[in-house]
Amino acid sequence: MAEAVANVARRINATVEEGKDTLDLSNCKLISFPDGVFKVLRSVSENIHVIMLADNEMKALFQQVLFDIHSAER
């Protein structure tokens, strides 16, 4: 679990530092959408337009997650 968290943190940091518009969280072994990502999106949401979540262990994204992401954009 700690390795997965560290991997997500590295990807978020790289995305922010490089000014990319896509946050790639594919293949991170996520079972849910990380709360920490919301905090990052609040500060850099104008730059990130795509979040890739392919090949994780999530069964579904709940409507609340999508609402929170949309709210972070404002």
Biopython code that builds the backbone (N, CA, C, O; Angstrom):
import numpy as np
from Bio.PDB.StructureBuilder import StructureBuilder

atoms = [
    (1, "MET", "N", (0.828, -1.198, 0.000)),
    (1, "MET", "CA", (0.000, 0.000, 0.000)),
    (1, "MET", "C", (0.867, 1.254, 0.000)),
    (1, "MET", "O", (0.591, 2.202, -0.736)),
    (2, "ALA", "N", (1.913, 1.262, 0.822)),
    (2, "ALA", "CA", (2.788, 2.431, 0.903)),
    (2, "ALA", "C", (3.453, 2.705, -0.447)),
    (2, "ALA", "O", (3.656, 3.858, -0.828)),
    (3, "GLU", "N", (3.783, 1.646, -1.153)),
    (3, "GLU", "CA", (4.400, 1.810, -2.473)),
    (3, "GLU", "C", (3.425, 2.460, -3.447)),
    (3, "GLU", "O", (3.816, 3.311, -4.245)),
    (4, "ALA", "N", (2.157, 2.061, -3.384)),
    (4, "ALA", "CA", (1.145, 2.634, -4.266)),
    (4, "ALA", "C", (0.937, 4.113, -3.962)),
    (4, "ALA", "O", (0.804, 4.927, -4.876)),
    (5, "VAL", "N", (0.908, 4.458, -2.686)),
    (5, "VAL", "CA", (0.740, 5.868, -2.284)),
    (5, "VAL", "C", (1.929, 6.693, -2.770)),
    (5, "VAL", "O", (1.753, 7.793, -3.292)),
    (6, "ALA", "N", (3.128, 6.166, -2.599)),
    (6, "ALA", "CA", (4.329, 6.875, -3.041)),
    (6, "ALA", "C", (4.326, 7.058, -4.556)),
    (6, "ALA", "O", (4.750, 8.100, -5.055)),
    (7, "ASN", "N", (3.853, 6.059, -5.285)),
    (7, "ASN", "CA", (3.780, 6.146, -6.738)),
    (7, "ASN", "C", (2.817, 7.250, -7.169)),
    (7, "ASN", "O", (3.125, 8.021, -8.079)),
    (8, "VAL", "N", (1.654, 7.329, -6.521)),
    (8, "VAL", "CA", (0.675, 8.375, -6.832)),
    (8, "VAL", "C", (1.282, 9.745, -6.530)),
    (8, "VAL", "O", (1.153, 10.669, -7.333)),
    (9, "ALA", "N", (1.937, 9.881, -5.387)),
    (9, "ALA", "CA", (2.550, 11.157, -5.016)),
    (9, "ALA", "C", (3.607, 11.581, -6.034)),
    (9, "ALA", "O", (3.676, 12.752, -6.410)),
    (10, "ARG", "N", (4.423, 10.641, -6.476)),
    (10, "ARG", "CA", (5.449, 10.961, -7.481)),
    (10, "ARG", "C", (4.808, 11.431, -8.790)),
    (10, "ARG", "O", (5.276, 12.380, -9.419)),
    (11, "ARG", "N", (3.754, 10.764, -9.179)),
    (11, "ARG", "CA", (3.096, 11.139, -10.441)),
    (11, "ARG", "C", (2.444, 12.516, -10.336)),
    (11, "ARG", "O", (2.498, 13.306, -11.278)),
    (12, "ILE", "N", (1.835, 12.796, -9.203)),
    (12, "ILE", "CA", (1.224, 14.115, -9.004)),
    (12, "ILE", "C", (2.300, 15.191, -9.026)),
    (12, "ILE", "O", (2.150, 16.209, -9.702)),
    (13, "ASN", "N", (3.381, 14.972, -8.293)),
    (13, "ASN", "CA", (4.467, 15.957, -8.250)),
    (13, "ASN", "C", (5.055, 16.196, -9.637)),
    (13, "ASN", "O", (5.306, 17.341, -10.015)),
    (14, "ALA", "N", (5.275, 15.129, -10.394)),
    (14, "ALA", "CA", (5.837, 15.270, -11.737)),
    (14, "ALA", "C", (4.889, 16.050, -12.642)),
    (14, "ALA", "O", (5.326, 16.896, -13.422)),
    (15, "THR", "N", (3.609, 15.769, -12.539)),
    (15, "THR", "CA", (2.611, 16.460, -13.365)),
    (15, "THR", "C", (2.611, 17.947, -13.065)),
    (15, "THR", "O", (2.598, 18.770, -13.980)),
    (16, "VAL", "N", (2.625, 18.293, -11.781)),
    (16, "VAL", "CA", (2.605, 19.703, -11.377)),
    (16, "VAL", "C", (3.909, 20.393, -11.771)),
    (16, "VAL", "O", (3.887, 21.481, -12.346)),
    (17, "GLU", "N", (5.030, 19.771, -11.465)),
    (17, "GLU", "CA", (6.330, 20.382, -11.760)),
    (17, "GLU", "C", (6.562, 20.581, -13.249)),
    (17, "GLU", "O", (7.167, 21.572, -13.659)),
    (18, "GLU", "N", (6.088, 19.649, -14.057)),
    (18, "GLU", "CA", (6.294, 19.733, -15.498)),
    (18, "GLU", "C", (5.201, 20.530, -16.201)),
    (18, "GLU", "O", (5.270, 20.746, -17.411)),
    (19, "GLY", "N", (4.194, 20.966, -15.450)),
    (19, "GLY", "CA", (3.120, 21.764, -16.025)),
    (19, "GLY", "C", (2.259, 21.019, -17.023)),
    (19, "GLY", "O", (1.687, 21.623, -17.930)),
    (20, "LYS", "N", (2.163, 19.715, -16.861)),
    (20, "LYS", "CA", (1.360, 18.900, -17.777)),
    (20, "LYS", "C", (-0.129, 19.132, -17.536)),
    (20, "LYS", "O", (-0.538, 19.548, -16.452)),
    (21, "ASP", "N", (-0.928, 18.857, -18.557)),
    (21, "ASP", "CA", (-2.378, 18.999, -18.410)),
    (21, "ASP", "C", (-3.058, 17.659, -18.159)),
    (21, "ASP", "O", (-4.278, 17.604, -18.007)),
    (22, "THR", "N", (-2.274, 16.567, -18.112)),
    (22, "THR", "CA", (-2.815, 15.237, -17.890)),
    (22, "THR", "C", (-2.149, 14.600, -16.684)),
    (22, "THR", "O", (-0.923, 14.504, -16.612)),
    (23, "LEU", "N", (-2.970, 14.169, -15.739)),
    (23, "LEU", "CA", (-2.487, 13.442, -14.569)),
    (23, "LEU", "C", (-2.717, 11.967, -14.838)),
    (23, "LEU", "O", (-3.857, 11.506, -14.886)),
    (24, "ASP", "N", (-1.632, 11.229, -15.012)),
    (24, "ASP", "CA", (-1.732, 9.815, -15.354)),
    (24, "ASP", "C", (-1.594, 8.962, -14.093)),
    (24, "ASP", "O", (-0.495, 8.784, -13.569)),
    (25, "LEU", "N", (-2.711, 8.446, -13.622)),
    (25, "LEU", "CA", (-2.731, 7.559, -12.460)),
    (25, "LEU", "C", (-3.033, 6.121, -12.876)),
    (25, "LEU", "O", (-3.523, 5.324, -12.075)),
    (26, "SER", "N", (-2.739, 5.803, -14.123)),
    (26, "SER", "CA", (-2.939, 4.444, -14.622)),
    (26, "SER", "C", (-1.973, 3.487, -13.941)),
    (26, "SER", "O", (-0.845, 3.845, -13.604)),
    (27, "ASN", "N", (-2.444, 2.264, -13.749)),
    (27, "ASN", "CA", (-1.607, 1.198, -13.177)),
    (27, "ASN", "C", (-1.030, 1.553, -11.809)),
    (27, "ASN", "O", (0.117, 1.219, -11.513)),
    (28, "CYS", "N", (-1.811, 2.220, -10.985)),
    (28, "CYS", "CA", (-1.345, 2.598, -9.644)),
    (28, "CYS", "C", (-1.929, 1.703, -8.554)),
    (28, "CYS", "O", (-1.717, 1.954, -7.367)),
    (29, "LYS", "N", (-2.654, 0.672, -8.942)),
    (29, "LYS", "CA", (-3.275, -0.256, -7.996)),
    (29, "LYS", "C", (-4.281, 0.442, -7.074)),
    (29, "LYS", "O", (-4.435, 0.058, -5.914)),
    (30, "LEU", "N", (-4.958, 1.461, -7.590)),
    (30, "LEU", "CA", (-5.931, 2.211, -6.796)),
    (30, "LEU", "C", (-7.215, 1.410, -6.634)),
    (30, "LEU", "O", (-7.726, 0.830, -7.592)),
    (31, "ILE", "N", (-7.725, 1.386, -5.412)),
    (31, "ILE", "CA", (-9.024, 0.760, -5.168)),
    (31, "ILE", "C", (-10.103, 1.820, -4.998)),
    (31, "ILE", "O", (-11.294, 1.512, -5.033)),
    (32, "SER", "N", (-9.684, 3.073, -4.812)),
    (32, "SER", "CA", (-10.593, 4.215, -4.758)),
    (32, "SER", "C", (-9.824, 5.448, -5.211)),
    (32, "SER", "O", (-8.601, 5.416, -5.346)),
    (33, "PHE", "N", (-10.541, 6.518, -5.440)),
    (33, "PHE", "CA", (-9.896, 7.748, -5.879)),
    (33, "PHE", "C", (-9.268, 8.423, -4.666)),
    (33, "PHE", "O", (-9.973, 8.693, -3.693)),
    (34, "PRO", "N", (-7.965, 8.706, -4.692)),
    (34, "PRO", "CA", (-7.270, 9.247, -3.521)),
    (34, "PRO", "C", (-7.739, 10.642, -3.127)),
    (34, "PRO", "O", (-7.835, 11.532, -3.972)),
    (35, "ASP", "N", (-8.031, 10.830, -1.845)),
    (35, "ASP", "CA", (-8.444, 12.140, -1.345)),
    (35, "ASP", "C", (-7.375, 13.202, -1.578)),
    (35, "ASP", "O", (-7.697, 14.361, -1.838)),
    (36, "GLY", "N", (-6.119, 12.817, -1.488)),
    (36, "GLY", "CA", (-5.031, 13.769, -1.677)),
    (36, "GLY", "C", (-5.031, 14.404, -3.050)),
    (36, "GLY", "O", (-4.550, 15.525, -3.217)),
    (37, "VAL", "N", (-5.561, 13.706, -4.026)),
    (37, "VAL", "CA", (-5.628, 14.256, -5.378)),
    (37, "VAL", "C", (-6.549, 15.479, -5.398)),
    (37, "VAL", "O", (-6.280, 16.437, -6.123)),
    (38, "PHE", "N", (-7.616, 15.460, -4.622)),
    (38, "PHE", "CA", (-8.519, 16.613, -4.554)),
    (38, "PHE", "C", (-7.781, 17.853, -4.075)),
    (38, "PHE", "O", (-7.996, 18.944, -4.602)),
    (39, "LYS", "N", (-6.915, 17.696, -3.081)),
    (39, "LYS", "CA", (-6.166, 18.832, -2.554)),
    (39, "LYS", "C", (-5.254, 19.416, -3.614)),
    (39, "LYS", "O", (-5.128, 20.635, -3.731)),
    (40, "VAL", "N", (-4.617, 18.549, -4.385)),
    (40, "VAL", "CA", (-3.746, 19.013, -5.460)),
    (40, "VAL", "C", (-4.568, 19.714, -6.526)),
    (40, "VAL", "O", (-4.178, 20.775, -7.015)),
    (41, "LEU", "N", (-5.693, 19.136, -6.888)),
    (41, "LEU", "CA", (-6.521, 19.718, -7.939)),
    (41, "LEU", "C", (-7.032, 21.101, -7.568)),
    (41, "LEU", "O", (-7.206, 21.953, -8.439)),
    (42, "ARG", "N", (-7.268, 21.325, -6.310)),
    (42, "ARG", "CA", (-7.739, 22.649, -5.886)),
    (42, "ARG", "C", (-6.699, 23.724, -6.169)),
    (42, "ARG", "O", (-7.054, 24.864, -6.469)),
    (43, "SER", "N", (-5.427, 23.377, -6.077)),
    (43, "SER", "CA", (-4.388, 24.377, -6.288)),
    (43, "SER", "C", (-3.901, 24.449, -7.732)),
    (43, "SER", "O", (-3.348, 25.472, -8.137)),
    (44, "VAL", "N", (-4.089, 23.399, -8.513)),
    (44, "VAL", "CA", (-3.585, 23.385, -9.887)),
    (44, "VAL", "C", (-4.650, 22.992, -10.898)),
    (44, "VAL", "O", (-4.325, 22.598, -12.018)),
    (45, "SER", "N", (-5.900, 23.093, -10.522)),
    (45, "SER", "CA", (-6.976, 22.592, -11.387)),
    (45, "SER", "C", (-7.043, 23.291, -12.737)),
    (45, "SER", "O", (-7.537, 22.703, -13.700)),
    (46, "GLU", "N", (-6.567, 24.516, -12.837)),
    (46, "GLU", "CA", (-6.626, 25.202, -14.117)),
    (46, "GLU", "C", (-5.670, 24.578, -15.129)),
    (46, "GLU", "O", (-5.825, 24.788, -16.332)),
    (47, "ASN", "N", (-4.694, 23.820, -14.664)),
    (47, "ASN", "CA", (-3.722, 23.201, -15.565)),
    (47, "ASN", "C", (-4.092, 21.770, -15.938)),
    (47, "ASN", "O", (-3.810, 21.340, -17.057)),
    (48, "ILE", "N", (-4.710, 21.030, -15.042)),
    (48, "ILE", "CA", (-5.005, 19.619, -15.289)),
    (48, "ILE", "C", (-6.409, 19.476, -15.875)),
    (48, "ILE", "O", (-7.402, 19.871, -15.264)),
    (49, "HIS", "N", (-6.463, 18.902, -17.072)),
    (49, "HIS", "CA", (-7.734, 18.740, -17.770)),
    (49, "HIS", "C", (-8.132, 17.280, -17.939)),
    (49, "HIS", "O", (-9.290, 16.983, -18.235)),
    (50, "VAL", "N", (-7.178, 16.364, -17.753)),
    (50, "VAL", "CA", (-7.442, 14.945, -17.938)),
    (50, "VAL", "C", (-6.804, 14.171, -16.791)),
    (50, "VAL", "O", (-5.661, 14.427, -16.411)),
    (51, "ILE", "N", (-7.561, 13.218, -16.246)),
    (51, "ILE", "CA", (-7.022, 12.294, -15.247)),
    (51, "ILE", "C", (-7.228, 10.893, -15.795)),
    (51, "ILE", "O", (-8.357, 10.452, -16.007)),
    (52, "MET", "N", (-6.119, 10.200, -16.021)),
    (52, "MET", "CA", (-6.182, 8.846, -16.563)),
    (52, "MET", "C", (-6.166, 7.847, -15.408)),
    (52, "MET", "O", (-5.273, 7.877, -14.562)),
    (53, "LEU", "N", (-7.166, 6.961, -15.383)),
    (53, "LEU", "CA", (-7.318, 6.003, -14.281)),
    (53, "LEU", "C", (-7.364, 4.554, -14.770)),
    (53, "LEU", "O", (-7.837, 3.680, -14.044)),
    (54, "ALA", "N", (-6.893, 4.290, -15.958)),
    (54, "ALA", "CA", (-6.967, 2.943, -16.538)),
    (54, "ALA", "C", (-6.152, 1.942, -15.728)),
    (54, "ALA", "O", (-5.165, 2.289, -15.079)),
    (55, "ASP", "N", (-6.591, 0.704, -15.787)),
    (55, "ASP", "CA", (-5.862, -0.429, -15.208)),
    (55, "ASP", "C", (-5.593, -0.294, -13.711)),
    (55, "ASP", "O", (-4.500, -0.600, -13.233)),
    (56, "ASN", "N", (-6.592, 0.163, -12.992)),
    (56, "ASN", "CA", (-6.555, 0.180, -11.539)),
    (56, "ASN", "C", (-7.551, -0.848, -11.022)),
    (56, "ASN", "O", (-8.150, -1.580, -11.810)),
    (57, "GLU", "N", (-7.730, -0.910, -9.734)),
    (57, "GLU", "CA", (-8.621, -1.900, -9.135)),
    (57, "GLU", "C", (-9.952, -1.305, -8.686)),
    (57, "GLU", "O", (-10.695, -1.935, -7.934)),
    (58, "MET", "N", (-10.252, -0.089, -9.148)),
    (58, "MET", "CA", (-11.513, 0.556, -8.806)),
    (58, "MET", "C", (-12.645, -0.118, -9.562)),
    (58, "MET", "O", (-12.505, -0.455, -10.737)),
    (59, "LYS", "N", (-13.745, -0.307, -8.894)),
    (59, "LYS", "CA", (-14.915, -0.903, -9.537)),
    (59, "LYS", "C", (-15.768, 0.157, -10.214)),
    (59, "LYS", "O", (-16.383, -0.102, -11.248)),
    (60, "ALA", "N", (-15.805, 1.363, -9.626)),
    (60, "ALA", "CA", (-16.603, 2.447, -10.182)),
    (60, "ALA", "C", (-16.169, 3.764, -9.562)),
    (60, "ALA", "O", (-15.606, 3.800, -8.468)),
    (61, "LEU", "N", (-16.440, 4.837, -10.278)),
    (61, "LEU", "CA", (-16.269, 6.174, -9.708)),
    (61, "LEU", "C", (-17.644, 6.646, -9.264)),
    (61, "LEU", "O", (-18.600, 6.634, -10.039)),
    (62, "PHE", "N", (-17.727, 7.049, -8.042)),
    (62, "PHE", "CA", (-19.004, 7.520, -7.530)),
    (62, "PHE", "C", (-19.267, 8.940, -8.013)),
    (62, "PHE", "O", (-18.337, 9.691, -8.305)),
    (63, "GLN", "N", (-20.522, 9.291, -8.091)),
    (63, "GLN", "CA", (-20.913, 10.613, -8.550)),
    (63, "GLN", "C", (-20.261, 11.690, -7.690)),
    (63, "GLN", "O", (-19.918, 12.753, -8.208)),
    (64, "GLN", "N", (-20.082, 11.449, -6.406)),
    (64, "GLN", "CA", (-19.474, 12.439, -5.520)),
    (64, "GLN", "C", (-18.046, 12.766, -5.955)),
    (64, "GLN", "O", (-17.621, 13.918, -5.865)),
    (65, "VAL", "N", (-17.312, 11.776, -6.418)),
    (65, "VAL", "CA", (-15.946, 12.004, -6.887)),
    (65, "VAL", "C", (-15.965, 12.949, -8.074)),
    (65, "VAL", "O", (-15.182, 13.897, -8.126)),
    (66, "LEU", "N", (-16.841, 12.703, -9.018)),
    (66, "LEU", "CA", (-16.933, 13.554, -10.197)),
    (66, "LEU", "C", (-17.380, 14.959, -9.818)),
    (66, "LEU", "O", (-16.893, 15.937, -10.385)),
    (67, "PHE", "N", (-18.294, 15.069, -8.876)),
    (67, "PHE", "CA", (-18.743, 16.375, -8.408)),
    (67, "PHE", "C", (-17.596, 17.119, -7.739)),
    (67, "PHE", "O", (-17.405, 18.310, -7.985)),
    (68, "ASP", "N", (-16.828, 16.429, -6.895)),
    (68, "ASP", "CA", (-15.707, 17.050, -6.195)),
    (68, "ASP", "C", (-14.642, 17.526, -7.175)),
    (68, "ASP", "O", (-14.057, 18.593, -6.985)),
    (69, "ILE", "N", (-14.387, 16.749, -8.215)),
    (69, "ILE", "CA", (-13.407, 17.152, -9.225)),
    (69, "ILE", "C", (-13.904, 18.398, -9.949)),
    (69, "ILE", "O", (-13.150, 19.350, -10.149)),
    (70, "HIS", "N", (-15.167, 18.387, -10.338)),
    (70, "HIS", "CA", (-15.742, 19.553, -11.027)),
    (70, "HIS", "C", (-15.700, 20.777, -10.132)),
    (70, "HIS", "O", (-15.390, 21.872, -10.603)),
    (71, "SER", "N", (-16.007, 20.614, -8.846)),
    (71, "SER", "CA", (-15.981, 21.728, -7.902)),
    (71, "SER", "C", (-14.576, 22.276, -7.718)),
    (71, "SER", "O", (-14.396, 23.478, -7.520)),
    (72, "ALA", "N", (-13.580, 21.401, -7.782)),
    (72, "ALA", "CA", (-12.191, 21.843, -7.630)),
    (72, "ALA", "C", (-11.763, 22.736, -8.777)),
    (72, "ALA", "O", (-10.838, 23.535, -8.633)),
    (73, "GLU", "N", (-12.426, 22.607, -9.913)),
    (73, "GLU", "CA", (-12.081, 23.405, -11.086)),
    (73, "GLU", "C", (-12.518, 24.844, -10.955)),
    (73, "GLU", "O", (-12.040, 25.703, -11.696)),
    (74, "ARG", "N", (-13.411, 25.125, -10.034)),
    (74, "ARG", "CA", (-13.942, 26.494, -9.908)),
    (74, "ARG", "C", (-13.157, 27.328, -8.970)),
    (74, "ARG", "O", (-13.483, 28.497, -8.762)),
]
sb = StructureBuilder()
sb.init_structure("model")
sb.init_model(0)
sb.init_chain("A")
sb.init_seg("    ")
for serial, (resi, resn, name, xyz) in enumerate(atoms, 1):
    if name == "N":
        sb.init_residue(resn, " ", resi, " ")
    sb.init_atom(name, np.array(xyz, "f"), 0.0, 1.0, " ", f" {name:<3s}", serial, name[0])
structure = sb.get_structure()
